[in-house]
């Protein structure tokens, strides 16, 4: 069994050296190596703060099934208390993100999450996030359909545009 891992590991090293997104044709496999050009950023939906960008890496968060996406938050961005219908796994890939739990923002009770920081959020758990002076990128994994519902509907930026 161990010997069968070596060709796969060698292929990953080769792909990493090339520095691009590679999609295998069998069974929908995909390898994404660290390269900004490999990530296809799109403007975030209207219910996220202005300037937020998304990149869906796998799956479709709007449909049933697993998904992986990245969110790029500009500096000084606040996402007010909100919930998701399904569990969320969030990992900080760059910058830093402040994360707090609850239906009201309390910056004294939040946690600073830096590179590699991880949080698991059970479905319907109210929470909020914000950035300070630097852009932050987080990776979100979960199972769709995934959405964002603000605790206070007036906090939804799409209602202010």
C-alpha angles and dihedrals in degrees: 000000000000092000091057090062094061098073090048092049091048090051091052091051090050092049091048091053091053092050103213143108110273123191119195115217096223120086094341096284116169134188120198117192124193105281125125089215090060093061113079106209121200130183110274121249119277091257091067123074117278113275095028113134132199135202118190108210100177138003126000118278090206093058135061114276141051122318140179122204139164126222122203112201118195120227117286096018124152125194103196121225110302144153137225124216092227137036117286130206114197126189126181111232099175140000118009133287128199114219131189137173126227144059094278129050111254109171092187091065098044128105126232110230118200133179108329094011111149136195130181115207120193116222115285094013109147112231143147137208137197142176130216128201098335136063113252131203122201132181117222124197127181146113123286156268082069125174143153124245118184117226087223107037089208088068091065106112091209089068091055098051 
